[in-house]
Amino acid sequence: MALVTAALMTGGAGAQDAAIPSVNGQTVFTLKMTPVAPKAIVSSQAVADAAKLLEGKPVLFQPGSDAAEVVLDFGREIVGTVRFGVRAEAPSKLEIRYGEALQEVHRNNDYAARWYKRPIDHLEVKAGPQELRNYGRRAFRYLRLIVPAGAAPITLESVQATLQHYPVNEAGAFSCSDPQLNKIWELAAYSTKLCMQQYYEDGIKRDGLLWISDYRVQYLCNALLYGDRDLARKSLFLMAASQNPDGSLPAQASRAGASQHPSNINYMPGIPRGVNNWILVNYCLDYIGCLRDYYRFTGDKDALTQLWPAVQKLLPFLLKQEPANLKPLGNFITDGRYGETWWGSHGVLEMQFAIAMQDASYLAQVMNDDALRRQCDDYLPRQRERIMNTYFDKDEQFFLDEAGKKLSTSWHVNSFSVLAGLGDYAKQAQQLDKTSSQVRPATAGFMLYWTMEAKFRAGMTEAALNDIRKIYGHMLSFGATTTWEKCDLTVGDHPNETDAAGSRCHGWSAGPAYLLPAHVLGVQPAEPGFASVVIEPRLGDLQWAEGVVPTPKGLIRLRWERGSALSGSVTLPDGMTGEVKLPGRKIALKAGENRIKAD
């Protein structure tokens, strides 16, 4: 407990003022460690019978005027450490290069971009038999082992990686009549798991930080997949412990101890200058949504009570903001680019204010905080009127990113109108489709999630499923085993082909891990902590879908089949009741198996 308590107490300005306690005694989780052997040899040079490594047999690296090397493929991305069994007749060297993609592992030059420095490990080999380990946690699928030109030969007797992640409860399941969607769900589930370490990391290679808005999507992915509470709770406390005296929350929680890769790692040397003081207002807004999501799925009133002072400090900061005067990138990011405006849509930001105040009003009701609730309820109608008057184009019948700019529309701003309860998304979508060449799609994972969530909420199930197929099918077509940080469908090539700073395992992009069970299977808590459940399945063009959803009360098992009408079965754990909503009817559910027949 001492480590996290100390981190919370010394987390920077405002950490003590927030009066946030230690993280329920959870200091350092015991991560799950799994040995992983390489699955294939991609290429080799001056290594006789390199394929013997896959059989656990020794191979000789014999460099001459050129290096001896082998590129190993572990089959899918992993995060962890690597150890080698080595034998040498004389002192030598072993160089290790890592790649989430083949293009990255084959780069010969050292590489640094923005605050990222490419990892290359240089191990000293002594004469005789020995076991070597790399210098810290790494994220990779491909491993390139090099004995430099002119170095003494070495015999590599074994290579083994150790996969590490938070010990998730792998109870969740999803499958349906579309094999591609099944692969996509598996891709998203695996990505979510890898990004769960000592806190929710945005990406396992880069940045390895606890960013608020990244966490929000990651937690939702986990909620119906692994049902984690403890890691999420710790993450929320770390965010709150970073709070500034003025109530603002830094976009990520490194000041409270969620620093880059809390192990011996040397390729992100310190937090990027200023990023631990970077106040992104939409991330502050998302913190309120994070708390609502957490409370809905866990029912953890104790955590909400302890974190409520952070919300009480945050709200006055938010109410002082003038959204129209905030600057993209400097003050907020929404993944929109128009002219020189990078990652910024004022329309989306204004809608995020409305959504956050609605969430805060709900939480204030739970906490019996009438004063805070009145502030939010007074703010909401004025904000909605402002959005409609400023950002809704009555001629085009869709919302704009920037007031009065006809060409500044995106799927982002129109998706958030649904989430904010404004507009008619079906009509907006029709208009957007007519001008699709001028409408920018989302590329960053968190915005991809919200655009798909909006279509599901608007009842556009087939359109949402087709978006999932297009976006994640694009990743799969390039051999992805985890979800990319960004996916730009306007680019027909593999993303960041020569950019080693690009992240190919980013938890904020794993949205289908939540979207498919939440909307296709239809599972949502009707009361906090699944005291009761509401199930409203939407199969779209699927013939059947089934799955298992973990809850604090136990597992929900479901199967739905399309016929003349939907039919299926729902098995609830002991102590849970609920309701199924189908077109034109509602069916009460009890604990145990419930069979739902087609009318």
DRENDREN-929134 format. One record per residue (C-alpha): x, y, z negated. Coordinates in steps of 0.001 Angstrom, whole numbers, plus 524288, in hexadecimal, padded with zeros to 5 digits. Each point is the difference from the previous one (the first is absolute). Layout:
BEGIN
[[X; Y; Z]],
...
This chain:
BEGIN
[[80000; 80000; 80000]],
[[80B3A; 80948; 7FD41]],
[[803E4; 801E3; 80E3A]],
[[7F2E3; 804A8; 80520]],
[[7FD08; 807AD; 7F3B6]],
[[80CE8; 8072E; 8018D]],
[[7FD30; 80278; 80E53]],
[[7F2C7; 805AE; 7FCBB]],
[[805BA; 80870; 7F54E]],
[[80AD6; 8055F; 808A2]],
[[7F8A8; 8009A; 80CBD]],
[[80245; 80E76; 80244]],
[[7F831; 80C33; 7FDB1]],
[[7F263; 7FD11; 7FB42]],
[[8023A; 7F19C; 7FCFB]],
[[7FEBB; 801D0; 7F157]],
[[7F56B; 80A4E; 80179]],
[[7F746; 7F63A; 806FB]],
[[7FFDD; 7F7A1; 7F3AA]],
[[7FFB5; 7F387; 807F8]],
[[80347; 7F3C7; 7F806]],
[[808BA; 7F4D4; 803E4]],
[[7FAC7; 7F6B9; 80A37]],
[[7F897; 7F69A; 7F762]],
[[80CE0; 7FA5E; 7FB62]],
[[8033A; 7FB6F; 80DC0]],
[[80DF8; 80447; 80206]],
[[80614; 7F6FC; 809F4]],
[[7F824; 7F53D; 80663]],
[[8062A; 7F2D3; 80265]],
[[7FFCC; 7FF63; 80EBD]],
[[7FD4E; 7F37D; 8074E]],
[[80C49; 7FAAF; 80689]],
[[7FF00; 7F686; 80B61]],
[[80B8F; 7FA2C; 80785]],
[[7FF27; 801F4; 80EB3]],
[[808A6; 7F964; 80A0A]],
[[80283; 80543; 80DB9]],
[[7F6DD; 7FA75; 80A46]],
[[8077D; 80236; 80CAA]],
[[80CD7; 80432; 8060E]],
[[7FDD9; 80BA2; 808ED]],
[[80DE9; 800D2; 80530]],
[[80DF4; 7FC9A; 7FC78]],
[[80DE3; 8032B; 8042C]],
[[80C74; 7F8B0; 7FC4F]],
[[7F818; 7F75B; 7F6DC]],
[[8001A; 7F1A8; 803A1]],
[[7F2F4; 7F8D5; 7FE8C]],
[[7F973; 80B7D; 7F937]],
[[7F318; 7F880; 7FFD7]],
[[805AD; 7F710; 7F58A]],
[[7FD6D; 80AF0; 7F64C]],
[[7F18A; 7FD08; 8015B]],
[[802E3; 7F208; 7FB9B]],
[[807A7; 8049B; 7F430]],
[[80CFA; 7FC05; 80625]],
[[80C6A; 80850; 8005A]],
[[80427; 807A1; 80BF8]],
[[80CF5; 80680; 80331]],
[[8010D; 80E8B; 80333]],
[[80C97; 80147; 807B6]],
[[80260; 80E0A; 8048F]],
[[80AB5; 80386; 8097F]],
[[800FE; 80C93; 80793]],
[[7F13F; 800B5; 7FE81]],
[[7F7E4; 7FE30; 7F3C9]],
[[7F965; 7F326; 7FCA4]],
[[7F1B0; 801E5; 7FD12]],
[[7F2A8; 7F9CA; 7FF1B]],
[[7F26A; 80618; 7FF87]],
[[7F640; 7F8BB; 7F786]],
[[7F134; 80103; 8009B]],
[[7F8A4; 7FD5A; 7F34F]],
[[7F322; 7FEDC; 80760]],
[[7F977; 80B8C; 7F997]],
[[803B1; 80BF3; 7F847]],
[[804CE; 7FDDE; 7F235]],
[[80497; 808B0; 7F4F1]],
[[80A2F; 7FB83; 7F651]],
[[80E1A; 7FBC9; 7FF3B]],
[[808D9; 7F6A1; 8077A]],
[[80AA5; 7F6D9; 7FB6D]],
[[80A2E; 7F899; 807C9]],
[[8081F; 7F3FB; 7FD90]],
[[80D52; 802D7; 80612]],
[[80D35; 7F944; 8012C]],
[[80C65; 80656; 80559]],
[[80E48; 7FC42; 8017B]],
[[80452; 80E1E; 7FE92]],
[[7F9A6; 80CD1; 7FBB2]],
[[7F637; 8051E; 809F4]],
[[7F408; 8088F; 80175]],
[[7F182; 7FDD7; 80258]],
[[7F784; 80B07; 804FE]],
[[7F12C; 7FF72; 7FEDC]],
[[7F69B; 807FF; 80833]],
[[7F159; 7FFDA; 7FE26]],
[[7F48F; 80220; 80910]],
[[7F14C; 80042; 7FF05]],
[[800D1; 7FED9; 80ECF]],
[[80A35; 7FA87; 80943]],
[[80311; 80D7C; 80556]],
[[803C1; 80451; 7F25C]],
[[8087E; 7F472; 7FC79]],
[[80792; 80132; 80CB7]],
[[803C6; 80E39; 7FDF8]],
[[80EC0; 800DE; 7FED4]],
[[80137; 80DBC; 7FAB1]],
[[7FD1E; 8049D; 7F253]],
[[7F352; 80748; 7FFF8]],
[[7FA2C; 80ABB; 7F7D9]],
[[7F35A; 80750; 8028C]],
[[7F956; 809B0; 7F732]],
[[80281; 7FA5F; 7F281]],
[[801CC; 7F1FD; 80464]],
[[80D59; 7F99C; 80118]],
[[800A1; 7F2FE; 806D4]],
[[8048A; 7F4E9; 7F71C]],
[[80C50; 7F8AA; 803C7]],
[[80671; 7F759; 7F5C9]],
[[80E97; 7FD1B; 8008B]],
[[8037E; 7F436; 7F7A8]],
[[80DDF; 7FC5A; 7FC65]],
[[802C6; 7F17D; 801E5]],
[[80A8C; 7F9BA; 7F7A2]],
[[8079C; 7F3CB; 80346]],
[[7F90B; 7F3A1; 7FBBC]],
[[7F1A8; 7FC6F; 7FDCD]],
[[7F6FA; 80A76; 7FA65]],
[[7F23B; 80531; 7FF61]],
[[7FDBD; 80DC9; 804F9]],
[[7F42D; 808B0; 7FE37]],
[[7FC15; 80C11; 8075D]],
[[8005C; 80D1F; 7F8FF]],
[[7F1B1; 801AA; 7FCB5]],
[[7F201; 7FE8C; 80426]],
[[7FDE2; 80092; 80E96]],
[[7F45F; 7FF5A; 80941]],
[[801EE; 7F89D; 80CB6]],
[[7FBCF; 7F54E; 8090F]],
[[80CEE; 7FEC4; 80735]],
[[80D74; 7FE83; 7FA06]],
[[80C8C; 80234; 807AF]],
[[80C16; 7F9E3; 7F9DA]],
[[80D02; 804C8; 8055A]],
[[80E03; 7FC15; 7FD5C]],
[[80787; 80B6D; 8061F]],
[[809BF; 7FE7A; 80AFC]],
[[80D79; 7FC32; 7FAE9]],
[[7FAF1; 7FB67; 7F2C4]],
[[802E3; 7F26E; 7FADB]],
[[7F628; 7F558; 80384]],
[[7F5B9; 7FC5C; 7F5F0]],
[[7F712; 7F45A; 7FE9A]],
[[7F217; 803B5; 7FCCB]],
[[7FA16; 7F4A0; 7F8A1]],
[[7F2A5; 8058D; 7FC81]],
[[7F74C; 80BF5; 80145]],
[[7F421; 8022F; 7F78E]],
[[7F77F; 80BD7; 7FDDB]],
[[7F795; 8020F; 7F404]],
[[7F2C4; 80637; 80284]],
[[7FB67; 8087D; 7F4B6]],
[[7F319; 80695; 7FCF9]],
[[7F64B; 80279; 7F52F]],
[[7F9A9; 7F324; 7FBA4]],
[[7F2FD; 801DD; 806CC]],
[[7F47A; 7F6F4; 7FE34]],
[[7FEBF; 7FA7B; 80DB7]],
[[7F19C; 7FCCB; 7FEAB]],
[[7FA5C; 80893; 80AB7]],
[[7FCC8; 7FA15; 80D2F]],
[[7F9A7; 8040D; 80CC1]],
[[7FD4B; 7F90F; 80CC9]],
[[7F673; 801E1; 80B0B]],
[[7FCB6; 7FBA2; 80DBE]],
[[80A6A; 808F5; 805DB]],
[[80DB4; 7FA08; 7FEB8]],
[[80655; 80D33; 802AF]],
[[7F919; 8065A; 7F471]],
[[8046C; 7F4A7; 7F786]],
[[80E1A; 802A0; 803D1]],
[[7FE25; 80E74; 7FD60]],
[[7FA7B; 7FD57; 7F26F]],
[[80BC6; 7F75D; 7FD03]],
[[80927; 80AB4; 804F1]],
[[7F983; 80A08; 7F72D]],
[[7FF79; 7F703; 7F430]],
[[80E75; 7FCC7; 80107]],
[[803C4; 80E45; 801B0]],
[[7F827; 803CD; 7F405]],
[[806CD; 7F5A6; 7F7EF]],
[[80DBA; 803DD; 80418]],
[[7FD93; 80E3E; 7FC85]],
[[7FBCE; 7FC36; 7F23C]],
[[80C97; 8004B; 7F82C]],
[[801E3; 806F6; 7F2DA]],
[[7F5E9; 809A8; 8050F]],
[[7F913; 8019C; 80CF7]],
[[80AC5; 80384; 809A4]],
[[7FC45; 80692; 80CAA]],
[[809C9; 7F7FA; 807CD]],
[[809B0; 7F5AF; 7FBD0]],
[[80B1C; 8053E; 80858]],
[[7FCBF; 80E76; 8002C]],
[[7FC56; 8073A; 7F765]],
[[7FD4F; 7F682; 7F4F8]],
[[7F8D3; 80ADC; 7F8C2]],
[[7F2E9; 8012A; 7F935]],
[[7F8C1; 809E4; 8087C]],
[[7F239; 8034A; 7FB6E]],
[[7F8A9; 7FF1B; 80CE7]],
[[8079D; 7F3EF; 8043B]],
[[7FC71; 7F9A4; 7F315]],
[[7F1A0; 802F5; 801F9]],
[[7FEF0; 7F7B1; 80C41]],
[[8093E; 7F5BC; 7FA73]],
[[7F7D6; 7FE84; 7F3C2]],
[[7F382; 7FE3C; 807D6]],
[[806CE; 7F58E; 80823]],
[[803D1; 7F915; 7F389]],
[[7F2C7; 80182; 7F966]],
[[7F8B2; 7F5EA; 80837]],
[[80C25; 7F81F; 80305]],
[[807D1; 7FDF3; 7F385]],
[[7F7B6; 8070A; 7F5F3]],
[[80BC9; 80616; 7F931]],
[[7FD78; 808F6; 7F490]],
[[80CC0; 80106; 7F873]],
[[808F6; 804C0; 80ACC]],
[[7F5B9; 809BA; 80472]],
[[7FE36; 804F9; 7F227]],
[[80EA0; 801E5; 7FE64]],
[[800A8; 80747; 80CE9]],
[[7F507; 80948; 7FC27]],
[[806C2; 80345; 7F32A]],
[[80CE0; 80277; 80700]],
[[7F933; 8099D; 8091E]],
[[7F9A9; 80725; 7F4AC]],
[[80CD0; 80079; 7F874]],
[[80602; 807BC; 80B38]],
[[7F5E8; 80ADF; 7FE99]],
[[804A5; 80E15; 80019]],
[[7FC14; 80A1E; 7F5C4]],
[[7F6E7; 80685; 809EA]],
[[7F893; 7F330; 80185]],
[[8052C; 7FC6B; 80D72]],
[[804F8; 7F259; 802A8]],
[[80C36; 7FD96; 8082E]],
[[7FCC4; 7F7DE; 80BEF]],
[[80810; 7F4D7; 7FA65]],
[[80354; 7FBE1; 7F23B]],
[[80EC6; 7FED0; 7FFA9]],
[[80127; 809A8; 7F4CE]],
[[7F8BD; 7F661; 7F752]],
[[808D3; 7F493; 80372]],
[[7FA95; 7FB2D; 80D01]],
[[80D08; 80267; 80690]],
[[804B6; 7FA30; 80CA7]],
[[8023A; 7F178; 7FED4]],
[[802A6; 7FDEC; 7F188]],
[[80B33; 7F6AF; 8029C]],
[[80DD7; 80110; 8050C]],
[[7FD81; 805CF; 80D4A]],
[[80845; 80A07; 806F9]],
[[7F945; 8041C; 80C77]],
[[7F6FB; 80A4B; 7FA6E]],
[[809CA; 80736; 7F772]],
[[7F715; 807CC; 7F745]],
[[7F2BA; 805B0; 80254]],
[[7FF6C; 80917; 80BC4]],
[[8023F; 80DE3; 7FBAC]],
[[7F342; 8062F; 7FBE9]],
[[7F73F; 7F450; 80282]],
[[7FDD9; 7FD93; 7F18F]],
[[7FAD5; 80DE8; 7FF46]],
[[7F826; 7FF26; 80C9A]],
[[7F1F1; 803B1; 7FCFF]],
[[7F6DA; 7FB01; 80A84]],
[[7F285; 804DE; 7FC71]],
[[7F8E4; 7F4F7; 806E0]],
[[8081E; 7F653; 7F80F]],
[[7FBA9; 80712; 7F3A1]],
[[7F203; 7FE94; 804C8]],
[[80251; 7F1A0; 80298]],
[[80447; 7FDC9; 7F1EE]],
[[7F1F0; 80243; 7FBE6]],
[[7FBAB; 7F60F; 80A2A]],
[[80A68; 7F692; 7FB1A]],
[[7FA14; 80092; 7F263]],
[[7F246; 7FDEE; 80515]],
[[80449; 7F45C; 80834]],
[[80737; 7FA0B; 7F481]],
[[7F48D; 801CC; 7F6BE]],
[[7F633; 7FA99; 809C1]],
[[80781; 7F381; 80234]],
[[80545; 7FD9F; 7F24B]],
[[7F686; 80693; 7F69A]],
[[80BFE; 80400; 7F809]],
[[7FA03; 80B1E; 7F821]],
[[80BA8; 8001D; 7F6CD]],
[[80969; 803E1; 80AE0]],
[[7F678; 80A20; 80533]],
[[7FEC2; 805EC; 7F265]],
[[80EB5; 80100; 7FE59]],
[[801C7; 805C8; 80D8C]],
[[7F4BD; 8099B; 7FF03]],
[[8087C; 80B0C; 7FA6D]],
[[807DC; 7FF8B; 80C98]],
[[7F36B; 80225; 807D2]],
[[7FC02; 80B20; 7F6FB]],
[[80D0D; 80695; 802E1]],
[[7FF6D; 7FCE2; 80E81]],
[[7F27A; 80560; 802CD]],
[[802FC; 80E60; 7FCE3]],
[[80BE9; 7FF2A; 808E8]],
[[7F77D; 7FAD1; 80B08]],
[[7F535; 809E7; 7FE09]],
[[809E8; 80B02; 8016F]],
[[80407; 7FB61; 80D89]],
[[7FB66; 80689; 80C7C]],
[[8002F; 7F481; 8098C]],
[[80047; 808A7; 80C24]],
[[80C83; 80674; 7FB30]],
[[8075E; 7F357; 7FD66]],
[[80A94; 7FC67; 809B5]],
[[80156; 7F2DC; 806BE]],
[[80BBA; 7F819; 7FB8F]],
[[8036C; 809F5; 7F5A9]],
[[7F341; 7FE97; 7F864]],
[[7F8A1; 7F495; 80628]],
[[800F2; 7F54E; 80A40]],
[[7F4E6; 7F97B; 8075E]],
[[806BC; 7F9D9; 80BD7]],
[[7FB10; 809C4; 809E5]],
[[808CA; 8071C; 809A3]],
[[7FB65; 80B80; 80811]],
[[80A04; 8095E; 80580]],
[[8097A; 80344; 7F52F]],
[[7F6FE; 7FAEC; 7F54F]],
[[80665; 7F385; 7FB8B]],
[[7F7F8; 7F639; 7F865]],
[[7F5C0; 80A0D; 7FCD8]],
[[7F146; 80127; 801BE]],
[[7F995; 80A89; 7F7DB]],
[[7F2D9; 7F9EF; 802F3]],
[[80435; 7F312; 7F9F9]],
[[805CE; 8070B; 7F442]],
[[7F361; 80785; 7FD8D]],
[[7F862; 7F346; 80073]],
[[80994; 7F9A1; 7F6A0]],
[[7FCED; 80AE1; 7F64A]],
[[7F195; 7FC9B; 800E9]],
[[8028E; 7F165; 7FE5A]],
[[80904; 801F3; 7F460]],
[[7F670; 808F8; 7F8F8]],
[[7F552; 7F601; 801F8]],
[[808CB; 7F575; 7FA39]],
[[803DA; 808EA; 7F4BF]],
[[7F1AE; 802BB; 7FD17]],
[[7FD59; 7F166; 7FF35]],
[[80B8D; 7FDA8; 7F6FA]],
[[7FC48; 80BA2; 7F789]],
[[7F2A0; 7F9D9; 7FE2F]],
[[80690; 7F352; 7FBB2]],
[[80881; 807C5; 7F686]],
[[7F4AF; 80883; 7FB10]],
[[807C2; 80C07; 80419]],
[[7F4A3; 80908; 8032B]],
[[80864; 80C08; 80204]],
[[8087E; 7F9B1; 80A70]],
[[7F43E; 7F9E5; 80662]],
[[7F917; 80D23; 8011E]],
[[80C0C; 805E7; 80655]],
[[80017; 7F56E; 80A5A]],
[[7F166; 8005F; 80250]],
[[8005C; 80EC3; 801A5]],
[[80B49; 7FF02; 80992]],
[[7FA64; 7F561; 808BC]],
[[7F48A; 806BA; 806E1]],
[[80833; 80C09; 802EB]],
[[80AEF; 7F7AE; 8058B]],
[[7F6D8; 7F806; 80898]],
[[7F9C3; 80C62; 80543]],
[[80D78; 80598; 802B3]],
[[803FB; 7F3D0; 80793]],
[[7F3BD; 7FFF5; 80858]],
[[80110; 80E86; 80301]],
[[80E95; 7FFD3; 802A9]],
[[8037A; 7F2EF; 80625]],
[[7F3B4; 7FAAE; 80688]],
[[7FF06; 8037B; 80E5E]],
[[7F16B; 800AF; 802D3]],
[[8020F; 7FFE8; 80EAA]],
[[808C9; 7F418; 8003F]],
[[7F930; 7F968; 7F47B]],
[[80C74; 7FBEA; 7F935]],
[[80939; 8055D; 7F5B9]],
[[80C83; 80769; 802D2]],
[[80D1B; 7FF10; 7F93B]],
[[801FF; 80EA5; 800BD]],
[[7F571; 80A53; 7FF8E]],
[[7FC29; 8051D; 80D67]],
[[809B6; 7F7B4; 807AA]],
[[7F81D; 7F808; 809AA]],
[[80AC0; 7F665; 8035C]],
[[80414; 7FD9A; 7F1FA]],
[[7F77B; 7F447; 7FD3F]],
[[80436; 7F288; 7FBA3]],
[[7FAA0; 7F330; 7FB22]],
[[805BF; 80409; 7F2DC]],
[[7F733; 80BA0; 7FD77]],
[[7F3C6; 7F961; 8050F]],
[[802D1; 7F3E0; 7F7E8]],
[[8015C; 80818; 7F3B3]],
[[7F2FC; 80673; 802C4]],
[[7F9D3; 7F29D; 7FDD2]],
[[80779; 7FE1F; 7F354]],
[[7FBA5; 80D85; 7FB94]],
[[7F1CC; 7FD26; 8038A]],
[[7FF5A; 80A02; 80AF2]],
[[7FBD2; 7FF85; 80E27]],
[[7FB13; 7F4D4; 8085E]],
[[80B9C; 7F75F; 80302]],
[[7F957; 7F7E5; 80A7B]],
[[7FD5D; 80C61; 807F9]],
[[80D84; 8055A; 7FD1A]],
[[80645; 7F356; 8049B]],
[[7F871; 80093; 80CD5]],
[[804C3; 80DD5; 80264]],
[[80DF0; 7FC81; 7FC60]],
[[7FFEC; 7F494; 8096C]],
[[7FC23; 80952; 80B02]],
[[80C08; 8084B; 7FD7B]],
[[8090F; 7F50C; 7FBBE]],
[[80BCD; 8056C; 8073C]],
[[7FFB3; 80BE5; 7F72E]],
[[7FD31; 7F8C6; 7F34B]],
[[80BE3; 7FBBD; 7F874]],
[[7FF0C; 7F2B0; 7F96D]],
[[8060A; 7FD35; 7F2D3]],
[[80D83; 7F9DC; 7FF93]],
[[80426; 7FFEB; 7F1AE]],
[[7FADB; 7F490; 7F82E]],
[[7F848; 8075F; 7F5AD]],
[[7F888; 8079C; 80A46]],
[[7FDBA; 7F3C8; 80813]],
[[7F997; 7FA47; 7F3E5]],
[[7F6DE; 80B89; 7FDF6]],
[[7FBD1; 800B6; 80E4A]],
[[7FC48; 7F196; 7FFC6]],
[[7F964; 80136; 7F2AE]],
[[7F7A4; 80B01; 80589]],
[[7FB3F; 7F7A2; 80B53]],
[[7FC48; 7F4F1; 7F6DC]],
[[7F8B8; 8096A; 7F70D]],
[[7F8E7; 805C8; 80BA7]],
[[7FB2C; 7F271; 803D4]],
[[808DC; 7FF59; 80BFB]],
[[804F4; 7F275; 7FC91]],
[[803BA; 7FB64; 80D99]],
[[80731; 80CB9; 802C3]],
[[8076B; 7FEAE; 7F328]],
[[80392; 7F1D8; 802D6]],
[[80491; 803CC; 80D90]],
[[808A8; 80A91; 7FA0F]],
[[80610; 7F5C1; 7F714]],
[[80218; 7F6FD; 80B91]],
[[8065A; 80AB9; 80826]],
[[808C1; 805C3; 7F580]],
[[8048E; 7F3A8; 7F946]],
[[7FF74; 7F7E2; 80C58]],
[[809E8; 809B7; 8057B]],
[[808F3; 7FD0D; 7F48B]],
[[7FE1A; 7F159; 80178]],
[[80329; 800C1; 80E81]],
[[80DA6; 80477; 7FC25]],
[[801A8; 7F50B; 7F629]],
[[7FCC6; 807C6; 7F3C1]],
[[7FF82; 7F83E; 7F364]],
[[7FCB9; 80BDA; 7F7A6]],
[[7F894; 80C9F; 8028C]],
[[80766; 80B8A; 805BC]],
[[800A2; 80D7B; 7F9EE]],
[[7FA8F; 805D6; 80C89]],
[[7F958; 7FA59; 80BEE]],
[[7FE52; 80908; 80B8F]],
[[7F795; 7F978; 80A45]],
[[8037D; 80A8C; 809BC]],
[[80DB2; 7FA32; 80049]],
[[800AB; 7F331; 8075E]],
[[80D71; 7FC77; 7FAEE]],
[[8047A; 7FAA7; 7F309]],
[[80037; 80B74; 7F65D]],
[[80CC5; 805C3; 7FB26]],
[[80799; 7F6BF; 808B1]],
[[80CE2; 80657; 7FC9A]],
[[7FBC0; 80687; 7F36E]],
[[80515; 7F859; 7F46C]],
[[7F8F1; 80965; 7F6D8]],
[[7F2BF; 7FB32; 804AF]],
[[7F8F7; 7F759; 7F647]],
[[7F9AD; 7F362; 80496]],
[[7FA9B; 7FBE8; 7F2C9]],
[[7F7B4; 80AFF; 7FAAC]],
[[7F516; 7FD34; 7F66E]],
[[7F7C5; 80BB8; 80401]],
[[7FDC4; 7F949; 80D1D]],
[[7FA53; 7F36E; 7FA65]],
[[7F1EB; 804DE; 8006C]],
[[7F9D0; 7F384; 80595]],
[[80334; 7F91D; 7F32E]],
[[7F538; 80869; 7FA2A]],
[[7F766; 8033B; 80BAE]],
[[7FCE0; 7F205; 80400]],
[[7FB48; 7FAE3; 7F2CE]],
[[7F9D9; 80D05; 7FC43]],
[[7F81A; 801E8; 80C6F]],
[[7FF51; 7F34C; 8079D]],
[[7FDAB; 7F79F; 7F3FB]],
[[7F9C4; 80BFA; 7F9E2]],
[[80546; 7FF2B; 7F219]],
[[7FF98; 80C11; 7F733]],
[[7FE97; 801B4; 7F149]],
[[7F25D; 804E5; 7FCBD]],
[[804B7; 8035C; 7F256]],
[[80DE1; 802AC; 7FB66]],
[[8084E; 7F3DD; 7FE61]],
[[7F642; 7F7B5; 807B1]],
[[7F674; 7FF5C; 7F4B9]],
[[7F70F; 7FE1C; 80BAA]],
[[8029F; 7FF4B; 80E81]],
[[7F973; 804D0; 80C54]],
[[80264; 7F851; 80C79]],
[[7FC5C; 805C6; 80D19]],
[[8064C; 7F7EE; 80ADD]],
[[801F2; 80560; 80DAD]],
[[80552; 7F60F; 8098E]],
[[8000E; 808AC; 80BF4]],
[[80349; 7F701; 80B5F]],
[[804D8; 7F4E9; 7F740]],
[[7F8EF; 7F2FA; 7FF9F]],
[[803F4; 7FCF1; 7F20E]],
[[80894; 804E8; 7F517]],
[[803B8; 7FAB5; 7F2AA]],
[[808FF; 80341; 7F4DC]],
[[80374; 8009C; 7F1B7]],
[[80096; 80CC3; 7F858]],
[[80654; 800E9; 7F27E]],
[[7F93B; 80840; 7F5A0]],
[[80250; 80231; 7F168]],
[[7F531; 7F61A; 7FD77]],
[[80502; 7F587; 80941]],
[[7FF42; 7FC5D; 80E54]],
[[7F50C; 80339; 80975]],
[[7FEE9; 7F63D; 80B24]],
[[7F875; 80383; 80C43]],
[[7FC90; 7FAFC; 80D6C]],
[[7F785; 806A5; 80A2A]],
[[7FB14; 7FA83; 80CDF]],
[[7F938; 80689; 80B52]],
[[7F38A; 7FA1A; 80549]],
[[7F2E8; 80632; 80285]],
[[803A8; 80756; 7F391]],
[[80B21; 7FF43; 7F65D]],
[[8004F; 7F476; 7F6D5]],
[[80A2B; 7FB38; 7F68D]],
[[803D9; 7FD5D; 7F210]],
[[80571; 8080B; 7F4CE]],
[[805C3; 7F9E3; 7F3C5]],
[[8019B; 8094F; 7F48F]],
[[8082A; 7FD7D; 7F3D1]],
[[7F9D2; 7FE60; 7F2A7]],
[[7FACC; 80C90; 7FA3C]],
[[7FE29; 806F4; 80CFC]],
[[7F350; 8038F; 806C9]],
[[7FDCE; 807A1; 80C59]],
[[7F87D; 8027C; 80C51]],
[[8015D; 7FCEA; 80E64]],
[[7FB69; 80A8A; 80962]],
[[7FC06; 7FB70; 80D83]],
[[7F841; 8076E; 80A4E]],
[[7F22B; 8013F; 7FAD2]],
[[801EA; 7F851; 7F37C]],
[[8073A; 7FED0; 7F326]],
[[80318; 7F36D; 7F8D9]],
[[8033C; 7FF52; 7F186]],
[[80C05; 7F80B; 7FC70]],
[[802E3; 7F845; 7F3B7]],
[[80C66; 7F99E; 7FAFC]],
[[8033E; 7F398; 8077A]],
[[7FC8E; 7FC8F; 80DED]],
[[7F5BB; 807E0; 80749]],
[[7FB64; 7FBAA; 80D70]],
[[7FAC1; 80A6C; 80906]],
[[7F787; 7FB19; 80B18]],
[[7FD03; 80730; 80C83]],
[[7F231; 80564; 800BF]],
